Amino acid sequence: MVSRTLGRTVGHGAVAGAAAGGVGATALYWLVEPSIRAAIAIEEAGGPAGEAGGHSHAAGGDHAGSHGLAADALVPRDEQVVFALVTVLLVGILIGIAFALAHRVLGTRLPGKSPAGSAMTLAGLGFVAFTLAPAIIVPANPPAVGDPATVSLRAVTYLGTIVCAVALTTIVTALARAKELAPRSRAVAATALGIVGSLVLVWALPNAADPVPANVPADLVWEFRVGSLTQLGLMWLVLGAVFAYLTPSQVVTRTSPPTPMRIGRRRHLQPASVAEV
């Protein structure tokens, strides 16, 4: 078995996180930023009307359209984009380090026939618990969508969804690895628990999604949500793949015991014709 020091583990996680952050920043610029700019234009053009309807605040910054103009005067949009890209890169590195430490602790408890396989499994579980589940319960909103009165509810629901999703994925993974059950029974039980648990979470968690204002095209909101989900999904995929590539293979040498050799008396067989003579 090839072991790694804690420093090497953290280093591999930082490299994998940097790669994931770079991909995430690129996806943010090409997939999400166009939707954000379009939403900001709608917010600035229809700020007063949006304020009357109560939906002129952005989900991310929660700034009104009139305040957005002042903010843009202080911080140009291009500088905001650069700051966002650098933030994604730094957050990716931090997540990569946390991912590496989690894999170091949970690697043997995760499904997968090798450390690389368990790394990809952990990345998939992280995507489900930290990205997919919150996106279903609290969909991401571009600027010009979101009621400032529901910010606290959305934040609490978002964090609660992550906690519940992490607990559910942990239980499902433990059930899938339970040695007391047959392999087929484990798969059926884990799948059933995952489906039922997901339905219960969707039913139990409060509905924190804000309605889309009439002046914001539904296609724009859809593009923003798909782009955001794609960005985070690519980050988890790259994080798991790069870390799996950097993870040394777990080589377990199983040498079969040597065949016992009879060193003592050897029995020499003679041809049958010779023995019969």
C-alpha positions in Angstrom: 0.0 0.0 0.0 1.3 3.4 -1.0 0.7 6.0 1.8 0.9 9.8 1.7 1.9 12.3 4.2 -0.6 14.9 5.4 1.4 17.6 3.6 1.2 15.7 0.3 -2.5 15.1 0.7 -3.1 18.8 1.3 -0.9 19.7 -1.7 -2.8 17.3 -4.0 -6.0 18.8 -2.8 -4.8 22.3 -3.4 -3.7 21.4 -7.0 -7.0 19.7 -7.7 -8.9 22.6 -6.2 -6.9 25.1 -8.3 -7.8 23.1 -11.4 -11.4 23.0 -10.4 -11.4 26.7 -9.6 -9.9 27.6 -13.0 -12.5 25.6 -14.8 -15.2 27.1 -12.6 -14.0 30.6 -13.3 -14.0 29.9 -17.0 -17.5 28.5 -16.9 -18.6 31.5 -14.9 -17.3 33.9 -17.5 -18.7 32.1 -20.5 -21.9 30.5 -19.2 -23.1 32.6 -16.3 -21.8 36.1 -16.8 -23.9 36.8 -20.0 -27.1 36.0 -18.1 -26.0 38.3 -15.2 -25.2 41.2 -17.5 -28.6 40.8 -19.3 -30.4 40.6 -15.9 -28.6 43.7 -14.6 -29.6 45.6 -17.8 -33.2 44.6 -17.1 -32.9 45.6 -13.5 -31.4 49.0 -14.3 -34.0 49.7 -17.0 -37.0 48.7 -14.9 -35.8 49.4 -11.4 -38.8 51.5 -10.2 -41.3 49.1 -11.7 -39.5 46.2 -10.1 -39.4 47.9 -6.7 -43.2 48.4 -6.9 -43.6 44.7 -7.6 -41.2 43.8 -4.8 -38.8 41.8 -7.0 -36.1 44.2 -8.1 -33.5 42.8 -5.7 -30.9 40.4 -6.9 -30.5 37.0 -5.3 -26.8 37.3 -5.0 -26.2 40.9 -4.0 -29.7 41.8 -3.0 -29.3 45.3 -4.4 -32.1 47.4 -5.9 -31.9 48.7 -9.4 -31.3 52.3 -8.4 -28.7 51.2 -5.9 -27.1 49.0 -8.6 -26.4 52.1 -10.7 -24.6 53.7 -7.8 -22.7 50.5 -7.1 -21.6 50.3 -10.8 -20.4 53.9 -10.5 -18.2 52.9 -7.6 -17.1 49.5 -8.8 -17.3 48.9 -12.6 -18.8 45.7 -13.8 -15.5 44.5 -15.3 -13.8 44.8 -11.9 -16.6 42.9 -10.3 -16.1 40.1 -12.8 -12.4 40.0 -12.1 -13.1 39.8 -8.4 -15.6 37.1 -8.9 -13.2 35.0 -11.0 -10.4 35.3 -8.5 -12.9 34.4 -5.7 -14.0 31.2 -7.6 -10.3 30.2 -8.0 -9.5 30.8 -4.3 -12.7 29.0 -3.1 -11.8 26.1 -5.4 -8.4 25.7 -3.7 -10.0 25.8 -0.2 -12.6 23.2 -1.3 -9.9 21.1 -2.8 -8.0 21.0 0.5 -11.2 20.1 2.5 -11.9 17.5 -0.1 -8.5 16.0 0.2 -8.7 15.8 4.0 -12.2 14.3 3.8 -10.9 11.7 1.4 -8.0 10.9 3.7 -10.4 10.2 6.5 -13.3 8.5 4.6 -11.4 7.0 1.7 -11.7 3.4 2.9 -15.4 3.8 3.8 -16.4 5.1 0.4 -17.5 2.9 -2.5 -14.7 2.3 -5.0 -12.2 -0.4 -5.7 -9.2 2.0 -5.5 -8.4 5.4 -4.0 -9.1 7.0 -7.4 -12.5 5.4 -7.5 -13.3 6.5 -4.0 -12.2 10.1 -4.9 -14.7 10.2 -7.8 -17.4 8.8 -5.6 -16.7 11.5 -3.0 -16.9 14.1 -5.7 -20.2 12.8 -6.9 -21.6 12.8 -3.4 -20.3 16.3 -2.8 -22.1 17.5 -6.0 -25.3 15.9 -4.9 -25.2 17.2 -1.3 -23.7 20.6 -1.8 -24.9 21.6 -5.3 -27.8 19.6 -6.7 -30.0 19.3 -3.6 -29.8 23.1 -2.8 -30.4 23.9 -6.5 -33.6 21.9 -6.4 -34.9 23.4 -3.1 -33.6 27.0 -3.5 -33.0 27.7 -7.2 -30.4 30.2 -8.1 -31.7 33.6 -9.2 -30.0 36.2 -11.4 -30.1 39.9 -10.5 -33.6 41.4 -10.8 -35.1 38.3 -9.3 -35.6 37.8 -5.6 -37.5 39.4 -2.8 -35.3 41.0 -0.2 -37.9 40.1 2.5 -37.1 36.4 1.9 -33.3 36.6 2.1 -33.2 35.1 5.6 -35.6 32.3 4.7 -33.6 31.4 1.6 -30.3 31.4 3.5 -31.6 29.2 6.3 -33.3 26.8 3.8 -30.2 26.6 1.7 -28.0 25.7 4.7 -30.6 23.3 6.0 -30.9 21.6 2.7 -27.1 21.0 2.6 -27.1 19.6 6.2 -30.0 17.3 5.4 -28.5 16.2 2.1 -25.2 15.4 3.7 -26.9 13.4 6.4 -29.0 11.5 3.8 -26.0 10.8 1.5 -24.0 9.5 4.5 -26.7 7.1 5.6 -27.3 5.9 2.0 -23.5 5.4 1.5 -23.2 3.5 4.8 -26.2 1.3 3.8 -24.6 0.6 0.4 -21.5 -0.6 2.2 -23.2 -2.6 4.9 -21.6 -6.0 4.9 -24.4 -7.6 6.8 -26.6 -7.5 3.6 -26.1 -9.2 0.3 -24.8 -7.1 -2.5 -28.1 -7.0 -4.3 -30.0 -6.2 -1.1 -27.6 -3.4 -0.3 -28.2 -1.8 -3.8 -32.0 -2.1 -3.5 -32.1 -0.7 0.0 -29.7 2.2 -0.7 -31.6 3.2 -3.8 -35.0 3.0 -2.1 -33.7 5.0 0.9 -32.2 7.6 -1.4 -35.5 8.1 -3.4 -37.7 8.1 -0.3 -35.4 10.4 1.6 -35.2 12.9 -1.2 -39.0 13.0 -1.5 -39.3 13.6 2.2 -36.7 16.4 2.1 -38.5 18.1 -0.8 -41.8 17.8 1.1 -40.5 18.9 4.5 -38.3 21.8 3.5 -40.0 25.1 3.1 -40.6 26.5 -0.4 -38.1 29.4 -0.6 -38.2 30.0 -4.3 -39.2 33.5 -5.3 -41.6 34.2 -8.2 -40.0 35.5 -11.4 -41.1 39.1 -12.2 -43.0 39.7 -15.3 -40.3 41.9 -16.8 -37.7 39.2 -16.6 -37.8 36.5 -19.4 -38.2 33.0 -18.2 -35.5 31.9 -20.7 -33.0 34.2 -19.0 -33.7 32.7 -15.6 -33.5 29.2 -17.0 -30.1 30.0 -18.7 -28.7 31.4 -15.5 -29.8 28.4 -13.4 -28.5 25.9 -15.9 -25.3 27.8 -16.3 -24.7 28.0 -12.6 -25.5 24.3 -12.1 -23.2 23.4 -15.0 -20.4 25.6 -13.6 -20.5 23.9 -10.2 -20.9 20.4 -11.7 -17.8 20.9 -13.8 -15.9 22.0 -10.7 -16.8 18.9 -8.8 -16.0 16.7 -11.8 -12.6 18.3 -12.4 -11.8 18.3 -8.6 -12.5 14.5 -8.4 -10.7 13.7 -11.6 -7.6 15.6 -10.9 -7.4 14.4 -7.3 -7.9 10.8 -8.5 -5.1 11.3 -11.0 -2.8 12.6 -8.3 -3.8 9.9 -5.8 -1.3 7.0 -5.7 -2.7 3.7 -6.5 -3.3 1.5 -3.6 -1.2 -1.5 -4.4 -1.9 -4.5 -2.2 0.5 -7.2 -2.9 -1.2 -10.6 -2.5 1.5 -13.1 -3.1 0.3 -16.7 -3.0 2.2 -18.9 -0.6 5.0 -20.7 -2.3 4.3 -24.2 -3.4 5.8 -26.6 -0.9 8.8 -28.4 -2.4 9.7 -31.8 -1.3 13.4 -31.6 -0.7 13.7 -35.0 0.9 13.1 -38.3 -0.7 12.1 -38.1 -4.3 10.2 -40.8 -6.0 11.5 -41.6 -9.5 9.0 -43.2 -11.7 10.1 -45.7 -14.3 8.3 -46.5 -17.5 5.8 -49.3 -17.1 7.7 -51.6 -19.5 10.8 -51.4 -17.4 9.0 -52.0 -14.2 7.3 -55.1 -15.6 10.5 -56.7 -16.8 
